[in-house]
Amino acid sequence: MTKLGVLGAGAWGTALAQMLASDGRDVLIWALETELVDEINTRHTNTLYLPSAALSPAIRATGDLAEFGGCDVILAVTPAQHLGKVLGTLLSSVAAAPADLVLCSKGIEAGTGRLMNDVAKDAAPGSDIAILSGPTFAHEVAAGMPTAVTLACSGGAAQWDRLSPVIARPQFRPYYSDDVIGAEIGGAVKNVLAIACGVVEGLGLGQNARAALIARGYAEMLRFGEALGADRDTLAGLCGLGDLVLTCSSTSSRNFSLGKALGEGQPADLLMADRRTVAEGAHTAPVLTELAMRRGVAMPIVAAVYRLLGGAPAGDVVAGLLARPLTAEQDQSA
């Protein structure tokens, strides 16, 4: 039987481990905190990150990456900014890289501008890389609620044939794609746009404004994705539009919650310092703004989020967006 490992015991990593173990299959999960390792193994709970879930006894936690030696499939669910470091430590601790490395973190590496698949390819050149992305709130996945995701395989149909039976469960349905870039961009950009939608909620600007922002944000996602070679159809699917709609509509989204707090006037620096869980969009906004400017792609909403995170008042930033020149809806500079 395929040996499964999950790197990262945050809410999403724990939810994925719970989903994988739902058929009784053994799952190994790596946690950074010693006390969390003990809790998962003895009490079968994760009160720090996913308190709502009673975890399967088939999940075993460890703090030792060397124990992942022999795993055929590893799901990497560490925060995006730490992926390279964790994979580097993993590969120095095991005899061989896993056959399949499934990336479940959504973001762009600050400082380098690399997508997660590029980070992983450098760290684990012996593994086939796949991207798992889509509209997924961790607590719902852990509870076994119906969920559909994109599984984009760099190894094409052959990798899909290996991975899909390992990952699919009755309530967790992956859909095949070979567009790794598109799957990554959808997940990274939507995090930033979710912050913007949270700001709209925090300012009390109404549902009309949020719907308009989602539509205009999606146009920015398409422009950026196409500039990097992504397929429009990928971004119209689960990992793009589907994930965007979910995370722009609920305080269950960490990014939406961060934006809501910004809209309510709470200082960005204090919000970021006080957060135990990571709102990836806050790390993605600066590097995404820079990449868009470098490629000549207009992303005014993303740039506005960057200014907000830098301390600009939410009301002033929104006023600036509303004062932009009037133009055709399909204008690439809109």
C-alpha positions in Angstrom: 0.0 0.0 0.0 1.2 3.5 -0.8 2.8 5.2 2.2 1.4 8.7 2.8 3.0 11.7 4.5 1.8 15.2 5.3 4.3 18.0 6.0 2.6 20.6 8.2 0.1 20.2 11.0 -1.7 23.5 10.7 -5.4 23.5 10.0 -5.1 22.6 6.3 -2.4 19.9 6.8 -4.4 18.3 9.6 -7.6 18.4 7.5 -5.8 16.7 4.6 -4.4 14.0 6.9 -7.9 13.4 8.3 -9.3 13.1 4.9 -6.6 10.7 3.8 -7.1 8.6 6.9 -10.9 8.4 6.5 -10.6 5.0 4.9 -8.4 3.7 7.7 -5.1 4.2 5.8 -2.1 5.1 8.0 -1.0 8.7 7.5 2.2 10.3 9.0 2.1 14.0 9.7 4.9 16.3 10.6 4.4 19.0 13.3 6.9 21.6 14.4 5.6 21.9 18.0 6.6 19.0 20.3 3.4 19.5 22.4 1.3 19.2 19.2 3.0 15.9 18.2 2.1 14.5 21.7 -1.5 15.8 21.5 -2.2 14.3 18.1 -0.7 11.0 19.1 -2.3 10.7 22.6 -5.6 12.7 22.4 -6.2 12.6 18.6 -6.9 16.3 18.5 -5.3 19.5 17.3 -6.7 22.2 19.5 -4.1 24.7 18.4 -5.1 24.8 14.7 -8.2 22.6 14.1 -10.1 22.3 17.4 -13.3 21.1 15.7 -11.9 17.8 14.5 -11.7 14.5 16.3 -8.8 13.0 14.5 -8.5 9.4 13.2 -6.2 7.1 15.3 -4.7 6.2 11.9 -2.9 9.6 11.9 0.5 9.5 13.6 2.5 12.7 14.3 6.2 13.2 14.4 8.7 16.0 14.7 11.4 14.0 12.9 11.5 14.5 9.1 13.8 11.5 8.8 10.7 9.3 9.5 9.3 10.4 6.1 11.9 8.2 4.4 10.0 5.6 2.3 6.9 7.7 1.8 5.7 7.3 -1.7 3.5 10.4 -1.7 4.1 13.5 0.5 1.7 16.4 0.7 3.6 19.5 1.5 1.3 21.9 3.5 3.8 24.2 5.2 3.4 27.9 4.8 4.5 29.0 1.4 7.4 31.1 2.6 8.9 28.1 4.5 8.4 25.4 1.8 12.0 25.6 0.4 13.6 25.3 3.8 11.4 22.4 5.0 11.9 20.5 1.8 15.6 21.1 1.9 15.7 19.7 5.5 13.5 16.8 4.5 15.7 15.8 1.5 18.8 15.9 3.7 17.1 13.6 6.2 15.9 10.8 4.0 17.7 8.4 1.6 15.5 9.2 -1.4 13.0 11.8 -2.5 9.3 10.7 -2.7 8.0 9.6 -6.1 5.3 12.2 -5.9 5.4 15.5 -4.0 2.0 17.2 -3.8 2.1 20.9 -3.0 -0.9 22.3 -1.1 0.5 25.7 -0.1 -0.7 28.7 -2.0 1.7 31.6 -2.5 4.7 33.1 -4.2 8.1 33.0 -2.6 9.1 36.5 -1.3 12.5 37.7 -2.5 12.7 35.4 -5.5 9.3 35.6 -7.1 9.3 31.8 -7.5 6.1 29.8 -7.7 5.9 26.8 -5.3 6.5 24.3 -8.0 9.8 26.0 -8.9 10.8 26.0 -5.2 10.0 22.3 -5.0 11.7 21.3 -8.2 14.9 22.9 -7.0 14.7 21.2 -3.6 13.5 17.8 -4.8 14.5 17.3 -8.5 13.9 13.5 -8.2 10.1 13.9 -7.4 7.2 14.5 -9.8 5.5 17.7 -8.6 1.7 18.1 -8.4 -0.4 21.0 -7.2 -3.6 20.4 -5.1 -5.7 23.5 -5.1 -9.4 24.6 -5.0 -12.2 25.9 -2.7 -11.3 24.2 0.5 -12.1 25.3 4.0 -10.1 23.0 6.3 -12.9 22.4 8.9 -15.3 21.3 6.2 -12.7 18.9 4.6 -11.9 17.5 8.1 -15.7 17.0 8.7 -16.0 15.0 5.5 -18.2 17.5 3.7 -18.2 17.2 -0.1 -15.2 19.0 -1.7 -13.8 19.2 -5.2 -10.3 20.3 -6.1 -7.9 20.6 -9.0 -5.0 18.2 -9.0 -2.5 19.6 -11.6 0.2 17.0 -12.4 3.6 18.0 -13.9 4.0 14.3 -14.8 0.9 14.4 -16.9 -1.6 11.5 -17.1 0.8 8.9 -15.8 1.2 10.8 -12.5 -2.6 11.4 -12.3 -3.1 7.7 -12.7 -0.8 7.1 -9.7 -2.1 9.9 -7.5 -5.9 10.1 -8.1 -6.7 6.7 -6.4 -4.5 7.6 -3.5 -6.0 11.1 -2.9 -9.7 10.7 -3.9 -12.2 9.8 -1.3 -16.0 9.5 -1.6 -16.4 13.1 -0.3 -13.1 14.5 -1.8 -13.1 14.6 -5.6 -10.0 15.7 -7.5 -10.2 16.8 -11.2 -7.2 16.4 -13.5 -5.2 19.2 -15.0 -1.7 19.4 -16.5 -1.6 23.2 -16.0 0.6 23.5 -12.9 1.3 27.2 -13.4 -2.4 28.0 -13.7 -3.3 26.0 -10.6 -0.6 27.8 -8.6 -1.5 31.3 -9.8 -5.2 30.8 -9.0 -4.4 29.9 -5.4 -1.8 32.6 -4.9 -3.8 35.5 -6.4 -7.1 34.7 -4.8 -5.5 35.1 -1.3 -4.6 38.7 -2.1 -8.1 39.4 -3.5 -9.7 37.8 -0.4 -8.0 40.5 1.7 -9.5 43.2 -0.5 -13.0 41.6 -0.1 -12.5 41.6 3.6 -11.7 45.3 3.5 -15.0 45.9 1.7 -16.8 44.0 4.5 -14.9 45.9 7.2 -15.7 49.2 5.7 -19.4 48.2 5.3 -19.5 48.9 1.6 -22.1 46.3 0.8 -22.6 43.3 -1.4 -22.6 45.2 -4.7 -19.1 46.4 -4.0 -17.9 42.9 -3.1 -19.4 41.3 -6.2 -17.7 44.0 -8.4 -14.4 43.5 -6.7 -14.5 39.7 -7.2 -15.3 40.2 -10.9 -12.5 42.8 -11.4 -10.1 40.8 -9.3 -10.8 37.7 -11.4 -9.9 39.8 -14.5 -6.5 40.6 -12.8 -6.0 36.9 -12.1 -6.6 36.1 -15.7 -4.2 38.8 -17.0 -1.4 37.7 -14.7 -2.0 34.1 -15.4 -1.9 34.4 -19.1 1.3 36.5 -18.8 3.0 33.5 -17.1 1.6 31.0 -19.5 -1.4 29.7 -17.6 -4.6 28.4 -19.4 -7.7 30.6 -19.0 -9.8 27.4 -18.6 -7.7 26.4 -15.6 -8.3 29.8 -13.9 -12.1 29.5 -14.7 -12.1 26.3 -12.7 -11.9 25.1 -9.1 -8.4 26.4 -8.4 -9.1 29.8 -9.8 -12.7 31.2 -9.9 -14.0 28.5 -7.5 -11.4 29.2 -4.8 -11.8 33.0 -5.3 -15.5 32.9 -4.7 -15.2 30.9 -1.5 -12.4 32.8 0.1 -13.9 36.2 -0.8 -17.1 35.4 1.0 -16.5 34.2 4.5 -14.6 35.0 7.7 -13.5 31.3 7.7 -10.9 32.6 5.3 -7.8 33.9 7.1 -7.2 36.3 4.3 -10.7 37.7 4.4 -10.6 38.0 8.1 -7.3 40.0 7.9 -8.9 42.3 5.3 -12.0 42.8 7.4 -9.8 43.8 10.4 -7.9 46.3 8.1 -11.2 47.7 6.9 -12.3 48.2 10.5 -9.2 50.4 11.1 -6.9 48.0 12.9 -3.2 48.6 12.2 -1.6 46.2 9.7 1.6 45.7 11.6 -0.2 44.8 14.8 -2.5 42.4 13.0 0.3 40.6 11.3 2.4 40.3 14.5 -0.6 38.9 16.5 -1.5 36.2 14.0 -0.8 32.6 15.0 -2.0 31.3 11.6 -0.7 32.6 8.3 -2.7 34.8 6.0 -0.6 34.0 2.9 -2.0 36.8 0.9 -0.1 39.3 3.1 3.2 37.8 2.0 2.1 37.4 -1.6 0.8 40.9 -2.2 4.2 42.7 -2.3 5.9 40.1 -4.6 2.9 39.8 -6.8 2.7 43.6 -7.2 6.4 43.6 -8.2 6.0 40.7 -10.7 3.0 42.4 -12.3 4.8 45.7 -12.7 7.8 43.9 -14.2 5.6 42.2 -16.8 3.5 45.2 -17.5 0.3 43.6 -16.1 -2.3 45.9 -14.6 -3.3 44.7 -11.2 -4.8 47.7 -9.4 -6.6 45.7 -6.7 -3.5 43.7 -5.8 -1.5 46.9 -5.7 -4.1 48.5 -3.4 -3.8 45.6 -1.0 0.0 46.0 -0.9 -0.5 49.7 0.0 -3.0 48.7 2.7 -0.5 46.3 4.2 2.0 49.0 4.2 -0.2 51.1 6.4 -2.3 53.2 4.0 -5.8 54.0 5.4 -8.4 51.6 3.9 -10.8 54.5 3.0 -8.1 56.3 1.1 -7.1 53.2 -0.8 -10.7 52.4 -1.8 -11.2 56.0 -2.9 -8.2 55.7 -5.1 -9.6 52.6 -6.8 -12.9 54.3 -7.4 -11.2 57.4 -8.9 -9.5 55.4 -11.6 -10.2 56.5 -15.2 -13.4 55.1 -16.7 -12.8 52.6 -19.5 -14.1 49.5 -21.3 -14.6 46.5 -19.1 -12.3 44.3 -21.2 -9.5 47.0 -21.2 -6.3 45.3 -20.2 -5.3 48.4 -18.1 -8.6 48.5 -16.2 
